[in-house]
């Protein structure tokens, strides 16, 4: 599986890709670490199996909470 994400902002930001291996088909969540606090991100997921890669999902957005301490 691969997850791509980027900061949603007025300036164009590049997608970052997180490659995740060894997950079973039952996995329904994933934690992405080292995100900035109080920041809006856009995410998309790509599934992989023995036949190859699928297409990226439609993107969705999420805002992180809190502040660095």
PDB file of N, CA, C, O and CB in Angstrom:
ATOM      1  N   UNK A   1       0.849  -1.165   0.000  1.00  0.00           N
ATOM      2  CA  UNK A   1       0.000   0.000   0.000  1.00  0.00           C
ATOM      3  C   UNK A   1       0.896   1.230   0.000  1.00  0.00           C
ATOM      4  O   UNK A   1       2.014   1.213   0.515  1.00  0.00           O
ATOM      5  CB  UNK A   1      -0.967  -0.003   1.217  1.00  0.00           C
ATOM      6  N   UNK A   2       0.382   2.276  -0.582  1.00  0.00           N
ATOM      7  CA  UNK A   2       1.079   3.558  -0.544  1.00  0.00           C
ATOM      8  C   UNK A   2       0.072   4.636  -0.173  1.00  0.00           C
ATOM      9  O   UNK A   2      -1.082   4.598  -0.600  1.00  0.00           O
ATOM     10  CB  UNK A   2       1.766   3.877  -1.914  1.00  0.00           C
ATOM     11  N   UNK A   3       0.513   5.579   0.612  1.00  0.00           N
ATOM     12  CA  UNK A   3      -0.301   6.739   0.990  1.00  0.00           C
ATOM     13  C   UNK A   3       0.441   7.967   0.505  1.00  0.00           C
ATOM     14  O   UNK A   3       1.631   8.125   0.777  1.00  0.00           O
ATOM     15  CB  UNK A   3      -0.567   6.801   2.550  1.00  0.00           C
ATOM     16  N   UNK A   4      -0.249   8.835  -0.208  1.00  0.00           N
ATOM     17  CA  UNK A   4       0.387  10.094  -0.575  1.00  0.00           C
ATOM     18  C   UNK A   4      -0.339  11.208   0.139  1.00  0.00           C
ATOM     19  O   UNK A   4      -1.547  11.141   0.367  1.00  0.00           O
ATOM     20  CB  UNK A   4       0.380  10.316  -2.117  1.00  0.00           C
ATOM     21  N   UNK A   5       0.425  12.246   0.495  1.00  0.00           N
ATOM     22  CA  UNK A   5      -0.182  13.351   1.226  1.00  0.00           C
ATOM     23  C   UNK A   5       0.582  14.633   0.954  1.00  0.00           C
ATOM     24  O   UNK A   5       1.757  14.609   0.588  1.00  0.00           O
ATOM     25  CB  UNK A   5      -0.218  13.057   2.735  1.00  0.00           C
ATOM     26  N   UNK A   6      -0.102  15.747   1.136  1.00  0.00           N
ATOM     27  CA  UNK A   6       0.510  17.060   0.966  1.00  0.00           C
ATOM     28  C   UNK A   6      -0.245  18.082   1.783  1.00  0.00           C
ATOM     29  O   UNK A   6      -1.408  17.886   2.137  1.00  0.00           O
ATOM     30  CB  UNK A   6       0.540  17.469  -0.515  1.00  0.00           C
ATOM     31  N   UNK A   7       0.430  19.172   2.075  1.00  0.00           N
ATOM     32  CA  UNK A   7      -0.208  20.279   2.778  1.00  0.00           C
ATOM     33  C   UNK A   7      -1.105  21.002   1.793  1.00  0.00           C
ATOM     34  O   UNK A   7      -0.697  21.282   0.666  1.00  0.00           O
ATOM     35  CB  UNK A   7       0.847  21.251   3.400  1.00  0.00           C
ATOM     36  N   UNK A   8      -2.326  21.306   2.212  1.00  0.00           N
ATOM     37  CA  UNK A   8      -3.246  22.089   1.391  1.00  0.00           C
ATOM     38  C   UNK A   8      -2.980  23.553   1.705  1.00  0.00           C
ATOM     39  O   UNK A   8      -3.164  23.993   2.840  1.00  0.00           O
ATOM     40  CB  UNK A   8      -4.756  21.701   1.660  1.00  0.00           C
ATOM     41  N   UNK A   9      -2.549  24.302   0.709  1.00  0.00           N
ATOM     42  CA  UNK A   9      -2.239  25.713   0.928  1.00  0.00           C
ATOM     43  C   UNK A   9      -2.484  26.490  -0.354  1.00  0.00           C
ATOM     44  O   UNK A   9      -2.827  25.918  -1.388  1.00  0.00           O
ATOM     45  CB  UNK A   9      -0.777  25.893   1.403  1.00  0.00           C
ATOM     46  N   UNK A  10      -2.304  27.791  -0.272  1.00  0.00           N
ATOM     47  CA  UNK A  10      -2.503  28.631  -1.451  1.00  0.00           C
ATOM     48  C   UNK A  10      -1.369  28.456  -2.455  1.00  0.00           C
ATOM     49  O   UNK A  10      -1.538  28.754  -3.638  1.00  0.00           O
ATOM     50  CB  UNK A  10      -2.616  30.099  -1.043  1.00  0.00           C
ATOM     51  N   UNK A  11      -0.211  27.973  -1.992  1.00  0.00           N
ATOM     52  CA  UNK A  11       0.887  27.682  -2.911  1.00  0.00           C
ATOM     53  C   UNK A  11       0.914  26.188  -3.180  1.00  0.00           C
ATOM     54  O   UNK A  11       0.552  25.388  -2.317  1.00  0.00           O
ATOM     55  CB  UNK A  11       2.251  28.167  -2.337  1.00  0.00           C
ATOM     56  N   UNK A  12       1.334  25.822  -4.354  1.00  0.00           N
ATOM     57  CA  UNK A  12       1.346  24.404  -4.711  1.00  0.00           C
ATOM     58  C   UNK A  12       2.416  23.664  -3.918  1.00  0.00           C
ATOM     59  O   UNK A  12       3.580  24.062  -3.917  1.00  0.00           O
ATOM     60  CB  UNK A  12       1.583  24.226  -6.221  1.00  0.00           C
ATOM     61  N   UNK A  13       2.024  22.599  -3.251  1.00  0.00           N
ATOM     62  CA  UNK A  13       2.977  21.783  -2.504  1.00  0.00           C
ATOM     63  C   UNK A  13       3.080  20.410  -3.158  1.00  0.00           C
ATOM     64  O   UNK A  13       2.121  19.920  -3.756  1.00  0.00           O
ATOM     65  CB  UNK A  13       2.555  21.653  -1.011  1.00  0.00           C
ATOM     66  N   UNK A  14       4.233  19.808  -3.039  1.00  0.00           N
ATOM     67  CA  UNK A  14       4.486  18.501  -3.639  1.00  0.00           C
ATOM     68  C   UNK A  14       3.867  17.384  -2.798  1.00  0.00           C
ATOM     69  O   UNK A  14       3.788  17.483  -1.574  1.00  0.00           O
ATOM     70  CB  UNK A  14       5.994  18.270  -3.798  1.00  0.00           C
ATOM     71  N   UNK A  15       3.431  16.326  -3.474  1.00  0.00           N
ATOM     72  CA  UNK A  15       2.952  15.135  -2.786  1.00  0.00           C
ATOM     73  C   UNK A  15       4.140  14.420  -2.165  1.00  0.00           C
ATOM     74  O   UNK A  15       5.208  14.338  -2.772  1.00  0.00           O
ATOM     75  CB  UNK A  15       2.181  14.197  -3.756  1.00  0.00           C
ATOM     76  N   UNK A  16       3.956  13.902  -0.957  1.00  0.00           N
ATOM     77  CA  UNK A  16       4.922  13.008  -0.319  1.00  0.00           C
ATOM     78  C   UNK A  16       4.292  11.630  -0.329  1.00  0.00           C
ATOM     79  O   UNK A  16       3.078  11.502  -0.169  1.00  0.00           O
ATOM     80  CB  UNK A  16       5.294  13.473   1.152  1.00  0.00           C
ATOM     81  N   UNK A  17       5.096  10.605  -0.515  1.00  0.00           N
ATOM     82  CA  UNK A  17       4.571   9.243  -0.575  1.00  0.00           C
ATOM     83  C   UNK A  17       5.147   8.410   0.551  1.00  0.00           C
ATOM     84  O   UNK A  17       6.357   8.399   0.777  1.00  0.00           O
ATOM     85  CB  UNK A  17       4.884   8.595  -1.929  1.00  0.00           C
ATOM     86  N   UNK A  18       4.272   7.717   1.251  1.00  0.00           N
ATOM     87  CA  UNK A  18       4.642   6.810   2.323  1.00  0.00           C
ATOM     88  C   UNK A  18       4.315   5.397   1.854  1.00  0.00           C
ATOM     89  O   UNK A  18       3.146   5.059   1.674  1.00  0.00           O
ATOM     90  CB  UNK A  18       3.897   7.163   3.662  1.00  0.00           C
ATOM     91  N   UNK A  19       5.343   4.568   1.655  1.00  0.00           N
ATOM     92  CA  UNK A  19       5.138   3.184   1.218  1.00  0.00           C
ATOM     93  C   UNK A  19       5.010   2.304   2.454  1.00  0.00           C
ATOM     94  O   UNK A  19       5.853   2.354   3.349  1.00  0.00           O
ATOM     95  CB  UNK A  19       6.311   2.694   0.299  1.00  0.00           C
ATOM     96  N   UNK A  20       3.961   1.503   2.498  1.00  0.00           N
ATOM     97  CA  UNK A  20       3.674   0.666   3.658  1.00  0.00           C
ATOM     98  C   UNK A  20       3.560  -0.774   3.182  1.00  0.00           C
ATOM     99  O   UNK A  20       2.762  -1.074   2.294  1.00  0.00           O
ATOM    100  CB  UNK A  20       2.368   1.126   4.389  1.00  0.00           C
ATOM    101  N   UNK A  21       4.336  -1.650   3.755  1.00  0.00           N
ATOM    102  CA  UNK A  21       4.305  -3.055   3.366  1.00  0.00           C
ATOM    103  C   UNK A  21       3.898  -3.948   4.513  1.00  0.00           C
ATOM    104  O   UNK A  21       3.884  -3.525   5.669  1.00  0.00           O
ATOM    105  CB  UNK A  21       5.649  -3.483   2.841  1.00  0.00           C
ATOM    106  N   UNK A  22       3.570  -5.174   4.194  1.00  0.00           N
ATOM    107  CA  UNK A  22       3.288  -6.178   5.209  1.00  0.00           C
ATOM    108  C   UNK A  22       1.950  -6.044   5.914  1.00  0.00           C
ATOM    109  O   UNK A  22       1.773  -6.590   7.003  1.00  0.00           O
ATOM    110  CB  UNK A  22       4.343  -6.145   6.209  1.00  0.00           C
ATOM    111  N   UNK A  23       1.005  -5.332   5.319  1.00  0.00           N
ATOM    112  CA  UNK A  23      -0.315  -5.186   5.942  1.00  0.00           C
ATOM    113  C   UNK A  23      -1.268  -6.245   5.424  1.00  0.00           C
ATOM    114  O   UNK A  23      -1.183  -6.655   4.266  1.00  0.00           O
ATOM    115  CB  UNK A  23      -0.891  -3.786   5.679  1.00  0.00           C
ATOM    116  N   UNK A  24      -2.166  -6.682   6.273  1.00  0.00           N
ATOM    117  CA  UNK A  24      -3.181  -7.635   5.837  1.00  0.00           C
ATOM    118  C   UNK A  24      -4.352  -6.888   5.211  1.00  0.00           C
ATOM    119  O   UNK A  24      -4.467  -5.671   5.355  1.00  0.00           O
ATOM    120  CB  UNK A  24      -3.662  -8.506   7.020  1.00  0.00           C
ATOM    121  N   UNK A  25      -5.208  -7.609   4.526  1.00  0.00           N
ATOM    122  CA  UNK A  25      -6.363  -7.011   3.853  1.00  0.00           C
ATOM    123  C   UNK A  25      -7.367  -6.425   4.844  1.00  0.00           C
ATOM    124  O   UNK A  25      -8.224  -5.634   4.451  1.00  0.00           O
ATOM    125  CB  UNK A  25      -7.051  -8.049   2.979  1.00  0.00           C
ATOM    126  N   UNK A  26      -7.276  -6.796   6.114  1.00  0.00           N
ATOM    127  CA  UNK A  26      -8.227  -6.323   7.122  1.00  0.00           C
ATOM    128  C   UNK A  26      -7.866  -4.957   7.693  1.00  0.00           C
ATOM    129  O   UNK A  26      -8.662  -4.383   8.436  1.00  0.00           O
ATOM    130  CB  UNK A  26      -8.318  -7.321   8.242  1.00  0.00           C
ATOM    131  N   UNK A  27      -6.707  -4.423   7.376  1.00  0.00           N
ATOM    132  CA  UNK A  27      -6.268  -3.138   7.921  1.00  0.00           C
ATOM    133  C   UNK A  27      -7.129  -2.019   7.353  1.00  0.00           C
ATOM    134  O   UNK A  27      -7.291  -1.898   6.139  1.00  0.00           O
ATOM    135  CB  UNK A  27      -4.774  -2.884   7.606  1.00  0.00           C
ATOM    136  N   UNK A  28      -7.682  -1.200   8.253  1.00  0.00           N
ATOM    137  CA  UNK A  28      -8.573  -0.112   7.825  1.00  0.00           C
ATOM    138  C   UNK A  28      -8.101   1.266   8.290  1.00  0.00           C
ATOM    139  O   UNK A  28      -8.795   2.258   8.069  1.00  0.00           O
ATOM    140  CB  UNK A  28      -9.972  -0.363   8.344  1.00  0.00           C
ATOM    141  N   UNK A  29      -6.933   1.343   8.930  1.00  0.00           N
ATOM    142  CA  UNK A  29      -6.435   2.643   9.373  1.00  0.00           C
ATOM    143  C   UNK A  29      -4.911   2.635   9.372  1.00  0.00           C
ATOM    144  O   UNK A  29      -4.275   1.580   9.383  1.00  0.00           O
ATOM    145  CB  UNK A  29      -6.978   2.992  10.782  1.00  0.00           C
ATOM    146  N   UNK A  30      -4.346   3.832   9.360  1.00  0.00           N
ATOM    147  CA  UNK A  30      -2.909   4.004   9.352  1.00  0.00           C
ATOM    148  C   UNK A  30      -2.599   5.349   9.985  1.00  0.00           C
ATOM    149  O   UNK A  30      -3.312   6.323   9.746  1.00  0.00           O
ATOM    150  CB  UNK A  30      -2.330   3.905   7.910  1.00  0.00           C
ATOM    151  N   UNK A  31      -1.551   5.416  10.786  1.00  0.00           N
ATOM    152  CA  UNK A  31      -1.125   6.670  11.398  1.00  0.00           C
ATOM    153  C   UNK A  31       0.070   7.223  10.635  1.00  0.00           C
ATOM    154  O   UNK A  31       1.055   6.516  10.420  1.00  0.00           O
ATOM    155  CB  UNK A  31      -0.774   6.467  12.895  1.00  0.00           C
ATOM    156  N   UNK A  32      -0.014   8.477  10.227  1.00  0.00           N
ATOM    157  CA  UNK A  32       1.091   9.161   9.564  1.00  0.00           C
ATOM    158  C   UNK A  32       1.732  10.071  10.603  1.00  0.00           C
ATOM    159  O   UNK A  32       1.067  10.934  11.176  1.00  0.00           O
ATOM    160  CB  UNK A  32       0.607   9.975   8.295  1.00  0.00           C
ATOM    161  N   UNK A  33       3.017   9.878  10.843  1.00  0.00           N
ATOM    162  CA  UNK A  33       3.739  10.629  11.874  1.00  0.00           C
ATOM    163  C   UNK A  33       4.449  11.838  11.278  1.00  0.00           C
ATOM    164  O   UNK A  33       4.612  11.943  10.062  1.00  0.00           O
ATOM    165  CB  UNK A  33       4.753   9.724  12.584  1.00  0.00           C
ATOM    166  N   UNK A  34       4.866  12.745  12.148  1.00  0.00           N
ATOM    167  CA  UNK A  34       5.670  13.922  11.821  1.00  0.00           C
ATOM    168  C   UNK A  34       4.943  14.915  10.916  1.00  0.00           C
ATOM    169  O   UNK A  34       5.547  15.520  10.029  1.00  0.00           O
ATOM    170  CB  UNK A  34       6.951  13.492  11.162  1.00  0.00           C
ATOM    171  N   UNK A  35       3.636  15.075  11.153  1.00  0.00           N
ATOM    172  CA  UNK A  35       2.878  16.107  10.461  1.00  0.00           C
ATOM    173  C   UNK A  35       2.911  17.376  11.295  1.00  0.00           C
ATOM    174  O   UNK A  35       3.114  17.320  12.508  1.00  0.00           O
ATOM    175  CB  UNK A  35       1.416  15.651  10.199  1.00  0.00           C
ATOM    176  N   UNK A  36       2.713  18.513  10.657  1.00  0.00           N
ATOM    177  CA  UNK A  36       2.711  19.788  11.371  1.00  0.00           C
ATOM    178  C   UNK A  36       1.377  19.989  12.089  1.00  0.00           C
ATOM    179  O   UNK A  36       0.337  19.602  11.556  1.00  0.00           O
ATOM    180  CB  UNK A  36       2.982  20.960  10.398  1.00  0.00           C
ATOM    181  N   UNK A  37       1.382  20.583  13.280  1.00  0.00           N
ATOM    182  CA  UNK A  37       0.136  20.829  14.001  1.00  0.00           C
ATOM    183  C   UNK A  37      -0.707  21.906  13.304  1.00  0.00           C
ATOM    184  O   UNK A  37      -0.186  22.776  12.606  1.00  0.00           O
ATOM    185  CB  UNK A  37       0.437  21.247  15.448  1.00  0.00           C
ATOM    186  N   UNK A  38      -2.004  21.818  13.515  1.00  0.00           N
ATOM    187  CA  UNK A  38      -2.970  22.792  12.994  1.00  0.00           C
ATOM    188  C   UNK A  38      -2.758  23.073  11.505  1.00  0.00           C
ATOM    189  O   UNK A  38      -2.727  24.226  11.073  1.00  0.00           O
ATOM    190  CB  UNK A  38      -2.874  24.097  13.783  1.00  0.00           C
ATOM    191  N   UNK A  39      -2.612  21.997  10.733  1.00  0.00           N
ATOM    192  CA  UNK A  39      -2.343  22.104   9.300  1.00  0.00           C
ATOM    193  C   UNK A  39      -3.323  21.224   8.538  1.00  0.00           C
ATOM    194  O   UNK A  39      -3.613  20.103   8.956  1.00  0.00           O
ATOM    195  CB  UNK A  39      -0.877  21.701   8.976  1.00  0.00           C
ATOM    196  N   UNK A  40      -3.830  21.729   7.426  1.00  0.00           N
ATOM    197  CA  UNK A  40      -4.750  20.972   6.579  1.00  0.00           C
ATOM    198  C   UNK A  40      -3.945  20.162   5.576  1.00  0.00           C
ATOM    199  O   UNK A  40      -3.113  20.706   4.849  1.00  0.00           O
ATOM    200  CB  UNK A  40      -5.750  21.914   5.851  1.00  0.00           C
ATOM    201  N   UNK A  41      -4.200  18.841   5.541  1.00  0.00           N
ATOM    202  CA  UNK A  41      -3.518  17.924   4.633  1.00  0.00           C
ATOM    203  C   UNK A  41      -4.522  17.286   3.690  1.00  0.00           C
ATOM    204  O   UNK A  41      -5.701  17.154   4.016  1.00  0.00           O
ATOM    205  CB  UNK A  41      -2.754  16.842   5.417  1.00  0.00           C
ATOM    206  N   UNK A  42      -4.047  16.894   2.527  1.00  0.00           N
ATOM    207  CA  UNK A  42      -4.822  16.131   1.553  1.00  0.00           C
ATOM    208  C   UNK A  42      -4.187  14.748   1.466  1.00  0.00           C
ATOM    209  O   UNK A  42      -2.963  14.640   1.378  1.00  0.00           O
ATOM    210  CB  UNK A  42      -4.861  16.845   0.139  1.00  0.00           C
ATOM    211  N   UNK A  43      -5.000  13.683   1.488  1.00  0.00           N
ATOM    212  CA  UNK A  43      -4.517  12.304   1.477  1.00  0.00           C
ATOM    213  C   UNK A  43      -5.177  11.507   0.360  1.00  0.00           C
ATOM    214  O   UNK A  43      -6.324  11.763  -0.006  1.00  0.00           O
ATOM    215  CB  UNK A  43      -4.777  11.634   2.829  1.00  0.00           C
ATOM    216  N   UNK A  44      -4.441  10.537  -0.176  1.00  0.00           N
ATOM    217  CA  UNK A  44      -4.979   9.556  -1.123  1.00  0.00           C
ATOM    218  C   UNK A  44      -4.257   8.235  -0.869  1.00  0.00           C
ATOM    219  O   UNK A  44      -3.107   8.227  -0.430  1.00  0.00           O
ATOM    220  CB  UNK A  44      -4.800  10.031  -2.625  1.00  0.00           C
ATOM    221  N   UNK A  45      -4.934   7.115  -1.146  1.00  0.00           N
ATOM    222  CA  UNK A  45      -4.396   5.786  -0.857  1.00  0.00           C
ATOM    223  C   UNK A  45      -4.359   4.967  -2.141  1.00  0.00           C
ATOM    224  O   UNK A  45      -5.272   5.038  -2.963  1.00  0.00           O
ATOM    225  CB  UNK A  45      -5.243   5.064   0.230  1.00  0.00           C
ATOM    226  N   UNK A  46      -3.293   4.190  -2.302  1.00  0.00           N
ATOM    227  CA  UNK A  46      -3.147   3.286  -3.426  1.00  0.00           C
ATOM    228  C   UNK A  46      -2.993   1.874  -2.868  1.00  0.00           C
ATOM    229  O   UNK A  46      -2.120   1.625  -2.037  1.00  0.00           O
ATOM    230  CB  UNK A  46      -1.927   3.685  -4.326  1.00  0.00           C
ATOM    231  N   UNK A  47      -3.827   0.963  -3.316  1.00  0.00           N
ATOM    232  CA  UNK A  47      -3.757  -0.422  -2.849  1.00  0.00           C
ATOM    233  C   UNK A  47      -2.842  -1.230  -3.769  1.00  0.00           C
ATOM    234  O   UNK A  47      -2.752  -0.966  -4.968  1.00  0.00           O
ATOM    235  CB  UNK A  47      -5.173  -1.057  -2.791  1.00  0.00           C
ATOM    236  N   UNK A  48      -2.165  -2.225  -3.181  1.00  0.00           N
ATOM    237  CA  UNK A  48      -1.304  -3.130  -3.943  1.00  0.00           C
ATOM    238  C   UNK A  48      -1.634  -4.558  -3.547  1.00  0.00           C
ATOM    239  O   UNK A  48      -1.952  -4.834  -2.391  1.00  0.00           O
ATOM    240  CB  UNK A  48       0.205  -2.820  -3.699  1.00  0.00           C
ATOM    241  N   UNK A  49      -1.557  -5.460  -4.509  1.00  0.00           N
ATOM    242  CA  UNK A  49      -1.662  -6.882  -4.209  1.00  0.00           C
ATOM    243  C   UNK A  49      -0.736  -7.639  -5.159  1.00  0.00           C
ATOM    244  O   UNK A  49       0.059  -7.028  -5.873  1.00  0.00           O
ATOM    245  CB  UNK A  49      -3.142  -7.385  -4.337  1.00  0.00           C
ATOM    246  N   UNK A  50      -0.840  -8.950  -5.167  1.00  0.00           N
ATOM    247  CA  UNK A  50       0.069  -9.762  -5.987  1.00  0.00           C
ATOM    248  C   UNK A  50      -0.088  -9.496  -7.479  1.00  0.00           C
ATOM    249  O   UNK A  50       0.800  -9.829  -8.263  1.00  0.00           O
ATOM    250  CB  UNK A  50      -0.163 -11.233  -5.713  1.00  0.00           C
ATOM    251  N   UNK A  51      -1.208  -8.898  -7.877  1.00  0.00           N
ATOM    252  CA  UNK A  51      -1.445  -8.592  -9.289  1.00  0.00           C
ATOM    253  C   UNK A  51      -0.908  -7.219  -9.690  1.00  0.00           C
ATOM    254  O   UNK A  51      -0.847  -6.896 -10.876  1.00  0.00           O
ATOM    255  CB  UNK A  51      -2.928  -8.662  -9.589  1.00  0.00           C
ATOM    256  N   UNK A  52      -0.518  -6.412  -8.701  1.00  0.00           N
ATOM    257  CA  UNK A  52       0.044  -5.104  -9.005  1.00  0.00           C
ATOM    258  C   UNK A  52      -0.641  -3.985  -8.253  1.00  0.00           C
ATOM    259  O   UNK A  52      -1.343  -4.211  -7.268  1.00  0.00           O
ATOM    260  CB  UNK A  52      -0.040  -4.842 -10.473  1.00  0.00           C
ATOM    261  N   UNK A  53      -0.424  -2.774  -8.733  1.00  0.00           N
ATOM    262  CA  UNK A  53      -0.976  -1.576  -8.102  1.00  0.00           C
ATOM    263  C   UNK A  53      -2.359  -1.249  -8.635  1.00  0.00           C
ATOM    264  O   UNK A  53      -2.656  -1.454  -9.812  1.00  0.00           O
ATOM    265  CB  UNK A  53      -0.050  -0.392  -8.316  1.00  0.00           C
ATOM    266  N   UNK A  54      -3.198  -0.737  -7.742  1.00  0.00           N
ATOM    267  CA  UNK A  54      -4.483  -0.186  -8.153  1.00  0.00           C
ATOM    268  C   UNK A  54      -4.301   1.282  -8.489  1.00  0.00           C
ATOM    269  O   UNK A  54      -3.181   1.743  -8.705  1.00  0.00           O
ATOM    270  CB  UNK A  54      -5.554  -0.372  -7.047  1.00  0.00           C
ATOM    271  N   UNK A  55      -5.389   2.007  -8.532  1.00  0.00           N
ATOM    272  CA  UNK A  55      -5.360   3.445  -8.751  1.00  0.00           C
ATOM    273  C   UNK A  55      -5.436   4.151  -7.409  1.00  0.00           C
ATOM    274  O   UNK A  55      -5.946   3.589  -6.440  1.00  0.00           O
ATOM    275  CB  UNK A  55      -6.517   3.894  -9.675  1.00  0.00           C
ATOM    276  N   UNK A  56      -4.931   5.382  -7.343  1.00  0.00           N
ATOM    277  CA  UNK A  56      -5.093   6.144  -6.118  1.00  0.00           C
ATOM    278  C   UNK A  56      -6.571   6.440  -5.888  1.00  0.00           C
ATOM    279  O   UNK A  56      -7.322   6.684  -6.832  1.00  0.00           O
ATOM    280  CB  UNK A  56      -4.277   7.450  -6.174  1.00  0.00           C
ATOM    281  N   UNK A  57      -6.970   6.416  -4.639  1.00  0.00           N
ATOM    282  CA  UNK A  57      -8.340   6.749  -4.267  1.00  0.00           C
ATOM    283  C   UNK A  57      -8.591   8.231  -4.526  1.00  0.00           C
ATOM    284  O   UNK A  57      -7.659   8.992  -4.788  1.00  0.00           O
ATOM    285  CB  UNK A  57      -8.612   6.398  -2.781  1.00  0.00           C
ATOM    286  N   UNK A  58      -9.854   8.630  -4.450  1.00  0.00           N
ATOM    287  CA  UNK A  58     -10.144  10.055  -4.442  1.00  0.00           C
ATOM    288  C   UNK A  58      -9.490  10.630  -3.201  1.00  0.00           C
ATOM    289  O   UNK A  58      -9.394   9.955  -2.176  1.00  0.00           O
ATOM    290  CB  UNK A  58     -11.690  10.341  -4.468  1.00  0.00           C
ATOM    291  N   UNK A  59      -9.042  11.863  -3.286  1.00  0.00           N
ATOM    292  CA  UNK A  59      -8.372  12.447  -2.126  1.00  0.00           C
ATOM    293  C   UNK A  59      -9.398  12.946  -1.108  1.00  0.00           C
ATOM    294  O   UNK A  59     -10.546  13.246  -1.435  1.00  0.00           O
ATOM    295  CB  UNK A  59      -7.446  13.598  -2.561  1.00  0.00           C
ATOM    296  N   UNK A  60      -8.937  13.020   0.129  1.00  0.00           N
ATOM    297  CA  UNK A  60      -9.731  13.554   1.218  1.00  0.00           C
ATOM    298  C   UNK A  60      -8.833  14.462   2.044  1.00  0.00           C
ATOM    299  O   UNK A  60      -7.609  14.353   1.971  1.00  0.00           O
ATOM    300  CB  UNK A  60     -10.348  12.415   2.090  1.00  0.00           C
ATOM    301  N   UNK A  61      -9.420  15.345   2.820  1.00  0.00           N
ATOM    302  CA  UNK A  61      -8.619  16.255   3.625  1.00  0.00           C
ATOM    303  C   UNK A  61      -8.854  16.014   5.108  1.00  0.00           C
ATOM    304  O   UNK A  61      -9.904  15.524   5.523  1.00  0.00           O
ATOM    305  CB  UNK A  61      -8.935  17.705   3.270  1.00  0.00           C
ATOM    306  N   UNK A  62      -7.845  16.372   5.891  1.00  0.00           N
ATOM    307  CA  UNK A  62      -7.928  16.283   7.357  1.00  0.00           C
ATOM    308  C   UNK A  62      -7.018  17.348   7.945  1.00  0.00           C
ATOM    309  O   UNK A  62      -5.956  17.641   7.395  1.00  0.00           O
ATOM    310  CB  UNK A  62      -7.528  14.851   7.876  1.00  0.00           C
ATOM    311  N   UNK A  63      -7.432  17.921   9.055  1.00  0.00           N
ATOM    312  CA  UNK A  63      -6.630  18.935   9.746  1.00  0.00           C
ATOM    313  C   UNK A  63      -6.054  18.333  11.017  1.00  0.00           C
ATOM    314  O   UNK A  63      -6.769  17.703  11.797  1.00  0.00           O
ATOM    315  CB  UNK A  63      -7.479  20.198  10.073  1.00  0.00           C
ATOM    316  N   UNK A  64      -4.755  18.533  11.221  1.00  0.00           N
ATOM    317  CA  UNK A  64      -4.125  18.058  12.448  1.00  0.00           C
ATOM    318  C   UNK A  64      -4.495  18.976  13.613  1.00  0.00           C
ATOM    319  O   UNK A  64      -4.849  20.139  13.424  1.00  0.00           O
ATOM    320  CB  UNK A  64      -2.589  17.984  12.282  1.00  0.00           C
ATOM    321  N   UNK A  65      -4.403  18.421  14.813  1.00  0.00           N
ATOM    322  CA  UNK A  65      -4.731  19.172  16.025  1.00  0.00           C
ATOM    323  C   UNK A  65      -3.473  19.658  16.718  1.00  0.00           C
ATOM    324  O   UNK A  65      -2.358  19.253  16.388  1.00  0.00           O
ATOM    325  CB  UNK A  65      -5.559  18.315  16.981  1.00  0.00           C
ATOM    326  N   UNK A  66      -3.679  20.536  17.686  1.00  0.00           N
ATOM    327  CA  UNK A  66      -2.637  20.873  18.652  1.00  0.00           C
ATOM    328  C   UNK A  66      -1.497  21.702  18.152  1.00  0.00           C
ATOM    329  O   UNK A  66      -1.442  22.117  16.994  1.00  0.00           O
ATOM    330  CB  UNK A  66      -2.097  19.672  19.192  1.00  0.00           C
ATOM    331  N   UNK A  67      -0.575  21.933  19.079  1.00  0.00           N
ATOM    332  CA  UNK A  67       0.626  22.714  18.810  1.00  0.00           C
ATOM    333  C   UNK A  67       1.816  21.955  19.322  1.00  0.00           C
ATOM    334  O   UNK A  67       1.695  21.147  20.243  1.00  0.00           O
ATOM    335  CB  UNK A  67       0.552  24.113  19.452  1.00  0.00           C
ATOM    336  N   UNK A  68       2.990  22.209  18.723  1.00  0.00           N
ATOM    337  CA  UNK A  68       4.219  21.628  19.260  1.00  0.00           C
ATOM    338  C   UNK A  68       4.443  22.163  20.658  1.00  0.00           C
ATOM    339  O   UNK A  68       4.145  23.323  20.944  1.00  0.00           O
ATOM    340  CB  UNK A  68       5.437  21.940  18.349  1.00  0.00           C
ATOM    341  N   UNK A  69       4.961  21.326  21.517  1.00  0.00           N
ATOM    342  CA  UNK A  69       5.232  21.761  22.887  1.00  0.00           C
ATOM    343  C   UNK A  69       6.697  21.747  23.171  1.00  0.00           C
ATOM    344  O   UNK A  69       7.114  22.085  24.279  1.00  0.00           O
ATOM    345  CB  UNK A  69       4.510  20.892  23.884  1.00  0.00           C
TER     346      UNK A  69
END
